[in-house]
Amino acid sequence: MTDSNNSKERNNVKKEIKELVITRIEAQMSPNLRLSIGNQGSLNANEMIEHVKKGDEIGKQIIESHLRFIRAQASGHLLTALTSVFGE
């Protein structure tokens, strides 16, 4: 595979990840809810989506937090943590 093909593939993956995160935000976040991210103040769902689309530093933090959560679910770490807190 050439460097140009690798670059296109990486861009497609980044675009798909952004779309995944945006879909998760739209599906899971109430329009009335605001979340604090770093020292940027609180953001509502639409503001979070805009940052993800832009790919700025806040958007990258949002994406990474969603990816960490998905990885924890997939690996079973989330269930283990929940079980240790709430018992079986």
C-alpha positions, 0 to 999 in steps of 0.5 A: 500500500502506498503512502497516499493510500495509507493517508486516505485510509487514516483520514477515513478512519478519523472521519468514521470515528468522529461520526461514531462519537457524534452519533453516541452524543446525539443518542445518549446526551439529553439536550438539557445536560451540560458537561464540563470538559477541562477548564473550558467550562460546560458544554451542551451536546451541540457544542460538543458535536461542533468541537468534534467536527472541528477536531480541535483540542476539546474535540480530541478530548471528547473523542478520546474519552468515548474511545476509552469507554468503548475499549473498557466495554469491549475488554470487560474492564467496565463490567469488572469495575461496576461489579467491584463497586456494586457487587454481584 
